[in-house]
Amino acid sequence: MSRIQLALNVDDLSTAVEFYSKLFDTAPAKTKPGYANFAIANPPLKLVLLENPGKGGTLNHLGVEVESVDAVDTEQTRLADAGFASVDERGGTCCYAKQDKFWVEGTPNGERWEIYTVLADSETFFGQTPEDSTCCSTEGKAQLAVET
């Protein structure tokens, strides 16, 4: 199963979790300090909330969650054949999960798109250090990629 991911910056995580729990009639699949995600069945959506005070209501990044590493590879090859550049991030940790993914480069308006699969949960937002990752950004963490 593939599903679109929408990662939003929110000013207050608990208020946002309460709102989106009611809006989509589902509880978060994962909550951590400054972070929550929802695996919404209808419509199929991975909603990620990143507590980022002062930037609430803005887009952090977009993504497509796919079911396997093979699917990540297939999509990267397909997009490369279509002329898109990408930045590989394999075996990294981001958003409390170990992931294989790549970031699509050269989007028309600078928005960030990732194509990824989750390999395992993690107790940390980043891997060893924020500098090891192009992971999505939150206030107080290193900003390593173009911010939208």
Rosetta silent file (secondary structure, phi, psi, omega in degrees, C-alpha in Angstrom):
SEQUENCE: MSRIQLALNVDDLSTAVEFYSKLFDTAPAKTKPGYANFAIANPPLKLVLLENPGKGGTLNHLGVEVESVDAVDTEQTRLADAGFASVDERGGTCCYAKQDKFWVEGTPNGERWEIYTVLADSETFFGQTPEDSTCCSTEGKAQLAVET
SCORE:     score description
SCORE:     0.000 S_00000001
   1 L     0.000  133.644  171.786    0.000    0.000    0.000 S_00000001
   2 L  -109.686  152.048  175.129    1.209    3.500   -0.833 S_00000001
   3 E  -152.720  150.544  177.436   -0.182    6.665    0.687 S_00000001
   4 E   -71.324  143.134  173.853    0.516   10.374    0.509 S_00000001
   5 E  -112.475  134.904  175.768    2.265   11.927    3.477 S_00000001
   6 E  -123.125  115.067 -179.677    1.518   15.467    4.611 S_00000001
   7 E  -108.151  118.240 -176.738    3.885   16.866    7.270 S_00000001
   8 E  -111.018  142.436  167.842    2.663   20.040    8.948 S_00000001
   9 E   -81.183  136.526  177.683    4.364   22.428   11.327 S_00000001
  10 E  -130.822  147.907  179.157    2.133   23.110   14.351 S_00000001
  11 L   -74.106  -40.142 -176.756    2.477   25.634   17.168 S_00000001
  12 L  -134.431  113.217 -173.762    1.121   23.346   19.888 S_00000001
  13 H   -62.142  -46.081 -175.405    1.245   19.584   19.428 S_00000001
  14 H   -63.374  -39.130  177.135   -1.429   18.618   21.973 S_00000001
  15 H   -64.480  -42.947 -179.902   -3.964   21.052   20.481 S_00000001
  16 H   -66.406  -42.326  178.279   -3.187   19.803   16.967 S_00000001
  17 H   -60.472  -43.754  178.738   -3.435   16.131   17.995 S_00000001
  18 H   -60.057  -46.469 -179.382   -6.820   16.799   19.579 S_00000001
  19 H   -62.210  -52.855 -175.239   -8.064   18.581   16.435 S_00000001
  20 H   -70.329  -27.695  174.057   -6.811   16.009   13.899 S_00000001
  21 H   -62.136  -41.651  178.362   -7.993   13.085   16.049 S_00000001
  22 H   -73.233  -44.136 -177.638  -11.510   14.486   15.799 S_00000001
  23 H   -58.381  -45.831 -176.556  -11.232   15.540   12.142 S_00000001
  24 H  -100.765    3.256  177.160  -10.128   12.094   10.936 S_00000001
  25 L    53.284   45.704  178.897  -11.855   10.104   13.724 S_00000001
  26 L  -153.729  149.357  177.471   -8.647    8.281   14.620 S_00000001
  27 L   -85.197  158.764  176.834   -5.991    8.396   17.321 S_00000001
  28 L   -61.489  146.122  175.274   -2.323    9.009   16.498 S_00000001
  29 L   -79.245  -29.791 -179.047   -0.304    5.944   15.513 S_00000001
  30 E  -150.000  134.930  172.102    2.798    7.393   17.211 S_00000001
  31 E  -131.715  137.370  177.557    3.442   10.267   19.617 S_00000001
  32 E  -142.568  170.035  178.299    6.816   11.465   20.851 S_00000001
  33 L   -56.220  119.886  177.505    8.024   14.794   22.251 S_00000001
  34 L    75.096   11.752 -172.365    7.209   17.421   19.621 S_00000001
  35 E  -150.280  140.438  170.751    5.995   14.799   17.133 S_00000001
  36 E  -150.854  149.288  170.939    2.902   12.799   16.241 S_00000001
  37 E  -137.388  151.103 -179.836    1.774   10.844   13.215 S_00000001
  38 E  -119.913  133.047  172.439   -1.549    9.441   12.121 S_00000001
  39 E  -103.142   92.763 -172.442   -2.026    6.450    9.808 S_00000001
  40 E   -91.763  126.829 -177.120   -5.413    7.384    8.377 S_00000001
  41 L   -79.593  -38.098 -175.890   -7.274    4.682    6.467 S_00000001
  42 L  -137.878  106.847   -0.441   -9.913    6.851    4.829 S_00000001
  43 L   -75.676  153.947 -179.500   -8.679    8.792    2.974 S_00000001
  44 L   -62.152  110.265 -173.550   -5.337    6.930    2.869 S_00000001
  45 E  -151.999  138.036  168.845   -3.024    9.502    4.402 S_00000001
  46 E  -104.052  108.790  179.134    0.011    9.639    6.656 S_00000001
  47 E  -100.508  121.825 -179.438   -0.407   12.892    8.594 S_00000001
  48 E  -114.510  130.742  177.143    2.725   14.028   10.448 S_00000001
  49 E  -113.224  125.554  179.589    2.660   16.868   12.984 S_00000001
  50 E  -118.411  114.156  179.785    5.934   18.564   13.900 S_00000001
  51 E   -66.518  118.289 -174.061    5.839   20.975   16.817 S_00000001
  52 L  -146.687   74.055 -173.428    7.564   24.075   15.468 S_00000001
  53 L   -50.654  136.020 -179.340    6.394   27.126   17.491 S_00000001
  54 L    88.980   -9.879  179.538    5.927   30.256   15.419 S_00000001
  55 L  -120.851   12.847 -178.372    5.622   28.271   12.175 S_00000001
  56 L   -55.494  144.089  178.576    2.248   26.631   12.820 S_00000001
  57 L    84.317    6.626  178.900    0.006   26.178    9.825 S_00000001
  58 L  -110.244  158.577  178.475    2.856   25.858    7.359 S_00000001
  59 E   -77.721  131.926  172.726    3.981   22.937    5.262 S_00000001
  60 E   -89.675  -57.329  175.306    7.090   21.121    6.474 S_00000001
  61 E  -165.801  170.313  178.046    7.322   18.606    3.621 S_00000001
  62 E  -118.473  160.076  178.740    5.365   16.147    1.498 S_00000001
  63 E  -161.695  172.024  171.874    5.997   12.506    0.898 S_00000001
  64 E  -129.456  117.249  175.540    4.872    9.161   -0.386 S_00000001
  65 E   -87.963  127.515  179.092    5.150    6.233    1.990 S_00000001
  66 L  -116.464  168.901 -168.888    5.629    2.962    0.121 S_00000001
  67 L   -82.518  -13.942 -174.118    5.529   -0.614    1.345 S_00000001
  68 L  -159.063  167.457  174.603    9.134   -1.734    0.820 S_00000001
  69 H   -62.910  -38.482  177.253   12.731   -0.911   -0.037 S_00000001
  70 H   -59.144  -39.617  178.684   12.074   -2.414   -3.478 S_00000001
  71 H   -67.432  -37.393  174.891    9.259    0.092   -3.987 S_00000001
  72 H   -59.967  -47.830 -179.888   11.599    2.952   -2.976 S_00000001
  73 H   -60.736  -44.248  179.772   14.135    1.694   -5.532 S_00000001
  74 H   -60.568  -45.201 -179.979   11.485    1.344   -8.242 S_00000001
  75 H   -66.573  -39.070  179.091   10.220    4.880   -7.696 S_00000001
  76 H   -64.348  -41.709  177.505   13.727    6.344   -7.648 S_00000001
  77 H   -64.796  -44.420  179.553   14.537    4.614  -10.944 S_00000001
  78 H   -59.539  -45.762 -178.419   11.235    5.719  -12.497 S_00000001
  79 H   -70.408  -36.375  175.721   11.794    9.340  -11.493 S_00000001
  80 H   -62.417  -42.111  178.178   15.435    9.292  -12.635 S_00000001
  81 H   -62.790  -27.149  178.093   14.263    7.986  -16.027 S_00000001
  82 L   -87.493    2.200  175.217   11.857   10.957  -16.123 S_00000001
  83 L    95.522    9.493  179.837   14.766   13.351  -15.535 S_00000001
  84 L   -90.332  135.938  173.486   14.383   14.008  -11.806 S_00000001
  85 L   -86.907  158.134  178.929   17.438   14.213   -9.559 S_00000001
  86 E  -146.149  161.034  175.288   17.281   12.819   -6.038 S_00000001
  87 E  -116.378  116.664 -178.804   19.212   12.749   -2.790 S_00000001
  88 E   -73.351  140.274  172.251   19.583    9.266   -1.310 S_00000001
  89 E  -144.269   85.779 -174.997   19.100    8.714    2.411 S_00000001
  90 E  -101.839  137.386  176.683   19.280    4.995    3.114 S_00000001
  91 E    69.129   15.726 -179.294   19.273    3.462    6.590 S_00000001
  92 E   -87.043  168.205  176.626   18.879    6.853    8.242 S_00000001
  93 E  -114.276  129.422  178.580   16.768    7.805   11.231 S_00000001
  94 E  -153.192  140.763  175.557   14.162   10.556   10.949 S_00000001
  95 L    55.128   43.062  176.993   10.900   11.235   12.738 S_00000001
  96 L    61.587   31.723  177.746   11.465    8.439   15.264 S_00000001
  97 E  -149.810  139.689  170.797   11.855    5.806   12.539 S_00000001
  98 E   -79.956  131.594 -172.095   14.708    4.117   10.695 S_00000001
  99 E  -137.660  154.550  162.037   13.985    4.631    6.999 S_00000001
 100 E  -110.464  127.501 -177.371   15.196    4.036    3.487 S_00000001
 101 E  -160.632  173.221  168.943   14.257    7.026    1.360 S_00000001
 102 E  -143.580  154.586  177.363   15.225    9.632   -1.140 S_00000001
 103 E  -104.687  132.684  177.614   14.332   13.295   -1.547 S_00000001
 104 E   -77.864  131.549  179.841   13.164   14.544   -4.956 S_00000001
 105 L   -99.458  153.973  170.528   15.221   17.514   -6.175 S_00000001
 106 L    76.533   31.787  177.528   14.148   20.412   -8.372 S_00000001
 107 L   -67.981  151.951 -172.831   10.472   20.731   -7.509 S_00000001
 108 L   -57.745  -35.995 -175.756    8.804   23.725   -9.196 S_00000001
 109 L  -116.307   12.968  178.176    8.188   25.723   -6.015 S_00000001
 110 L    82.113    6.050  178.236   10.883   24.355   -3.722 S_00000001
 111 L   -67.814  151.288 -178.195    8.563   22.065   -1.788 S_00000001
 112 L   -97.932  125.558  175.762   10.227   19.010   -0.265 S_00000001
 113 E  -119.756  131.206  173.313    9.036   15.547   -1.366 S_00000001
 114 E  -119.414  145.208  171.534   10.365   12.308    0.078 S_00000001
 115 E  -114.593  122.454 -169.808    9.697    8.769   -1.104 S_00000001
 116 E  -150.377  163.014  167.889   10.282    6.396    1.816 S_00000001
 117 E  -134.150  144.838  178.269    9.613    3.176    3.654 S_00000001
 118 E   -87.853  125.636  178.794    9.842    2.647    7.409 S_00000001
 119 E   -91.200  -37.204 -179.145   12.283   -0.101    8.383 S_00000001
 120 E  -168.525  157.580  173.292   11.822    0.074   12.173 S_00000001
 121 E   -72.060  158.934  177.394   10.769    2.419   14.964 S_00000001
 122 L  -136.924  151.275  176.170   13.403    4.493   16.761 S_00000001
 123 L   -86.586   -6.169 -179.482   13.502    6.162   20.161 S_00000001
 124 L  -118.548  149.870  178.601   15.321    9.182   18.658 S_00000001
 125 L   -66.927  -48.948  177.426   14.150   11.799   16.152 S_00000001
 126 L  -104.663  177.261  171.699   17.492   11.779   14.298 S_00000001
 127 L   -75.106 -129.934 -178.718   20.219    9.150   14.033 S_00000001
 128 L   -62.294  -49.225  178.867   23.497    9.831   15.807 S_00000001
 129 L  -143.529  156.882  177.362   23.396   13.596   15.162 S_00000001
 130 H   -58.576  -28.911 -178.339   21.156   15.956   13.170 S_00000001
 131 H   -67.641  -16.731 -179.520   24.078   16.544   10.806 S_00000001
 132 H   -80.543   -2.274 -168.768   23.857   12.897    9.685 S_00000001
 133 L  -141.234  151.012  168.882   20.435   13.415    8.130 S_00000001
 134 L   -98.278   25.191 -178.033   18.417   15.605    5.789 S_00000001
 135 L   -50.927  156.332  176.799   15.465   14.778    8.038 S_00000001
 136 L   -55.494  153.130 -171.241   12.532   17.141    8.287 S_00000001
 137 L  -104.177  150.090  169.121   13.209   20.137   10.480 S_00000001
 138 L  -137.687  157.748 -179.818   11.790   21.435   13.718 S_00000001
 139 L   -54.866  135.610  178.481   12.811   24.457   15.777 S_00000001
 140 L    89.367   -8.584  175.808   15.938   23.763   17.785 S_00000001
 141 L  -109.627  152.598 -177.844   17.132   21.002   15.459 S_00000001
 142 L   -59.730  134.897  175.483   19.650   21.576   12.693 S_00000001
 143 L   -94.914  112.727 -171.555   18.139   22.719    9.410 S_00000001
 144 L  -114.247   -4.321  179.802   19.938   20.766    6.740 S_00000001
 145 L  -138.318  171.407 -179.340   17.748   21.118    3.693 S_00000001
 146 L   -58.587  128.806  179.662   15.696   23.799    2.004 S_00000001
 147 L   -94.740  140.334  178.411   12.881   24.844    4.292 S_00000001
 148 L   -95.269    0.000    0.000    9.468   25.571    2.860 S_00000001
